Amino acid sequence: MAAALCLCAFAGPLAALAQADAPSPHAPMLVISGAAVEQIVDAGGEVVGPFTAPFAALAAGDRAVIERLEAADAWLVVDAAWLAALCGVAI
């Protein structure tokens, strides 16, 4: 029963992540990684927003930043527009 509850709780957000678009240069992107902030800075990107999560951060950068993040084994680098849409904001 607990497993089914966990599956239901995480199914929606995980499905949204799976369908998220590839990031666009200079647009906000969501970086999910064990060391997201450090990887963003090391890749030459800019951390966007006043807060970060333990395994994620919003970032902005050009195509080279996106490529460096992917090469640095970030778990996921996706367009952040879907995240804003959850809050009713269009970016």
LINQUI-V549991 format. One line per field, one symbol per residue. phi: phi as a letter, one per 30 degrees, with the letter a starting at -180 (. if undefined). psi: psi as a letter, one per 40 degrees, with the letter a starting at -180 (. if undefined). burial: # if it has 9 or more other C-alpha atoms within 8 Angstrom, else .. Layout:
phi = ???
psi = ???
burial = ???
//
This chain:
phi = .dddddeddcddddddddcddddceicebcccadbedddddddidcdcjdbbcebaacbbldeddeddddddiddabbdcddddddciccb
psi = dddddddddeddddddddeiiiiiheihihhhidfdddddddeeihhhieiiideiiiiiiadddddddddefidhhiheddddddefhh.
burial = ...............#...#..###.########.##.###.#.####...#..########..##.###...#########.##......
//
